[in-house]
Amino acid sequence: MRRRILLIFCVFFISINLFSQDFRIIHWGIENGLSQGINQKIIRDSEGFLWATSYEGVNRFDGKTFKPFYSFPQKRNSIKGTETVGLVEDSLHSIWVGSGNGVNRYDPVTDSVITFSLYAPSTHPTIGYIIPIAATKTEVICFAISGEIIGFNSRNFSRRVIAKNIPWYDDYINVNNSWLNKSTNELWMPLETGMISIQLTSGQTKHILKDVHINAILASKWDNSLWLGTDSGLRIWVPASNGLPNFFSYDEIPNYKITCLAMDSLNNMWIGTEEYGLYIWEYPHKVTRINKSGDQSSISGNKINTIFCDKSGITWISVSTNGIEQLIPGNRFTHFSENADAANSLNNNVVRCFLEDADKKLWIATQGGGINLFDPATSQFTTITKKQVPGLPFDFIRYMVKDEKGRALIGTEKGMCRMNMSTSATEKISFNGINHSLLADPYIEQIIPWKKNSWLIATKEYGLFELHNDSNLARQLPFPGNKHVFYTAFVNNLLFVSVWDNDPKIFRVNNGTWQELKKDVTAFTITYVLHDKPAKRYWIGTLKGLLETDEDLNILHHYTRDNGLSNHYIYSMVMDRDTILWISTNRGLSQFNTKTRSFRVFTPADGLQGYEYNAKAGFMASDGNLYFGGTNGFDMIRPAISGIKADPPQFYIRDLLINNVPYAGEKDINHISSLSLPYNGNNITIQTGIIDFTSSGINKIRYKLQNIDADWKIADRDFSINYSGLPPGDYTFIASAANMNNEYTGKESTLRFSIAKPWWLTWWFRITMIALIGVAITLAIRSYYRRQLLRERTAFEKKQAVEHERTRIATDMHDDMGAGLSRIKFLSETIGIKKQQQQPIEEDLGKIREYSHDMIDKMGEIVWALNEKNDSLNDLLSYTRAYAVEYLSQNGIKCTVQIPEQFAGTEFVSGEFRRNIYLTVKEALHNIVKHSQANNVNIDIKINSQLIISIADDGIGFEQNNIRPFSNGLSSMRKRMETMGGQCSIISSIGTVVRLEVPIEK
């Protein structure tokens, strides 16, 4: 038995590194966004997200980005409780998260949380843990710190106490390692003292194996047994044995404390320990171990908190306080680098080229560490340096080739030698210039086969040299002179030469003659040339991407980053046995399928030495494995390993912003069929995400918005897509994610949304506007005809006014002028008669003069009233005041006129208005002179909306009842005022006051 155990231990430790190389191990910690590094439970939900508990909320992971759910009451998706300790997905795809404040149910459809607190009194009153353990079709089964098993109905959240008085212990996290037998509806839960069986239907319990501290329970897929992880190793127990506790130990597993158990899709058992890392049992015989070591690709710690094996074949483990390790089977890449703490490692990280000897050992040229010999079978390193082999010119090795006799030509930064690969015996290579003079040892860039039994050597200082197989003297070639040749290739009698700071040259070499070819490829700086003879293709690496040409060097296609190439700057290329092209760049490695013309990109997340590689440092060994050197060691690539068949990547929307404001609807944006937006909600930002756990976060997405994007647009995985100023209408956004081979095999995701028309473009607004326009046109037509009618009526009224004015003027002239002329005629006839009778005529001549003067005054009044220059109120009052003062003064009466100080007098008044006012005032003054015997007259003029003229005298007054019957002066005054809408009032006692009030014309 001891020999058997020892043999098993040897298997364990021999297989540590070899087995770990079968997995690509990716570390995810706080530095990657994980909220906290202690993770007790991991699950993967039906949507594809990974979930992990922590002491700082629960984390959701999509393969690159963590989204923590914290205790933050202001948010609807906030969980209650900081330390989360359990995870279960129910039959409705909601996530149940246990914490110290109860159990939280997260609904991904509404992106909201409901929390259920501890009901029963607890022996620990300061905490209230409820830990979800498992889910049936109708219930979520939880363990409460009160010692109860509780069932929460998945639909109505009703609470059912299934069992009480469960003897839990302080390490209650172990309830996560329970097992539910769905066929019997029986829950098995580990305890500090054995384990307990709970019949979920009846609540019946059975406590067994009380003398064993059990930490984890796993149902075997190999037989009908239960595997138990205990403090003293792995144990097996068969329940179906008439209830008897048949208890067996399994000696092949060391007696370490086992913390957790899991079984993967291939039925391999994964065993996590407290101190010794991880074991994988490939039943029935093979047991291997993965633990923390100096290897950069190992796990980060040996304390395993939990293990989760998903259906795709990936295993997730929580390691100590370090976070989560992702173990992807089928690792193609192994990274070797300098490690000062390791007894066996590369001695310098800058790797320039590779060479394979007859023993299948790899010769590795380094920048300062000489040559490292690597045995792929044992991963052992030995070195050849100038100190060990003085004939080696320098430890900065640039290039190596092997001749047919098994000798290595080794070019360094200070010369070159020929070395026997078995004995390390060396011969110095000297260099002769064009003039046959011996040159200083050059900086060797490259050595390639050249013609028959000779080599072509590219140098930094002197251009090209030719060296025959058995010669120790290299002779300089005429082209390109003393220039820096950094790359050359000789394929099918075509010589490719790349010269520093110059365009490359291509020559056809025949019988010693060089014929330069003028081809389009010389417009690119060539860094590598491969010829695929069966396909009749050249693959040419450049500083601007990859060129595909035919055998006449006509460019068929130019591949760049837009096609999936990791970077335009190509360092080296190797074609594997499946005609897959492997390309090193300064941004990782690209794999190019020459049949499908598709790229796949690899980065340090896939296990590579880094992003930066070195020129010409690519090599395929005789076993088909590939090697690429860079600035952090070298990578061994095993193309034959295909890896797991991963789930297709799934596109999802991480966030939707409308006018830069996050969408906050009743449902999560990924769970709505359509979205209606207002007309001004037309600036859309879509923040994208991908659920994918195998592509190291370098996936591409393609997307388009129908009616906006004519073709697919390509973007990186986490990208913000912006559409600004979208017009009203219906839209469908479509997106999908590419897998690691840059193939869009996953399901397309769609988001339908509509942007409403602005109110001024809606049908009801248009109908309303048409109706309003119709009404407006109708009103406009009616208004036009009204205005036309008004203009005609105004013209008619104006014509009538003119006729009226003519009639009035004619009447005035007839009345005033006719009477005067008649009198003058009569007096003239009288003078004639008196002259014949020789009677005196002086009196009659005086009357004629008087009548003539009177007629002249009346004619002036008529002309004044007709003159449009006198159409203002100021002109009226000025004329009237002048007349009053002059007339009264001539008759010995003192006149005082009062007019408002703030009087502009610019109001328009018609000729008729002026004449009526003037004549009325004149009649009043005439009566004063003729009848009042007054000495003083006061005229007071007020102006507001009316013209008010008060004429007061200090005369004898009069009795209105004693007015002569045929007198018409006063009645004429009143009639004139009434004609203009005014009035004339006369008050007579001691003196007389005549008050004229008339509205001012507008």
Order of alpha helices (4+ residues) and beta strands (2+ residues): alpha-beta-beta-beta-beta-beta-beta-beta-beta-beta-beta-beta-beta-beta-beta-beta-beta-beta-beta-beta-beta-beta-beta-beta-beta-beta-beta-beta-beta-beta-beta-beta-beta-beta-beta-beta-beta-beta-beta-beta-beta-beta-beta-beta-beta-beta-beta-beta-beta-beta-beta-beta-beta-beta-beta-beta-beta-beta-beta-beta-beta-beta-beta-beta-beta-beta-alpha-alpha-alpha-alpha-beta-alpha-beta-beta-alpha-beta-beta
